[in-house]
Amino acid sequence: MFKNKIFILIVSILIAITLILTAAFVLWNFMEKSNQSKDPAGQAQDAVASVKPTKPPSAETVKANTAIIKDILTNLSGSQNFIKISFAFELENSKGKAEFDSLLDSAVKGMIVQTLGDMTKEQIEGSKGSDSLTSTLMNKLNPLLHDGKIKQIWITDKVLQ
């Protein structure tokens, strides 16, 4: 009889512990779901709540850190087509701009002519072609810079013949 009472007591304690843990788990999940927003706008606000906003650069800073290359004229790959194109390169800081300007006539223009010479008319046409060209140039030119990096490349003029 004594063994039966101990067995019933142990089973009762295990059931009580299981119920307490289950209740804690359900309560935890309920509290987590109540903290989250259900609408996408609320979820977006929750996601960016911890992000500290940075002040965008002023127009003067952007202009001071932008190098302009006008009217590069070169043949395209495998055809009788040519391109006349102008770029604006925005750099991170003034040191990067000074370094970019020192490389402008040699390495930068040479890299642009080489990249354009490897591309066909079909690869350059349209917005996808412009995006492809700017990303290729950014990937080729950024390793040349040590004091700053290129943030953005804009095609300011493009004539494809």
Secondary structure as GFF3:
##gff-version 3
##sequence-region A 1 161
A	DSSP	alpha_helix	2	35	.	.	.	ID=ss1
A	DSSP	alpha_helix	40	48	.	.	.	ID=ss2
A	DSSP	alpha_helix	59	64	.	.	.	ID=ss3
A	DSSP	beta_strand	66	75	.	.	.	ID=ss4
A	DSSP	beta_strand	82	91	.	.	.	ID=ss5
A	DSSP	alpha_helix	94	103	.	.	.	ID=ss6
A	DSSP	pi_helix	104	108	.	.	.	ID=ss7
A	DSSP	alpha_helix	109	117	.	.	.	ID=ss8
A	DSSP	alpha_helix	121	124	.	.	.	ID=ss9
A	DSSP	alpha_helix	126	141	.	.	.	ID=ss10
A	DSSP	three_ten_helix	142	144	.	.	.	ID=ss11
A	DSSP	beta_strand	150	160	.	.	.	ID=ss12
###
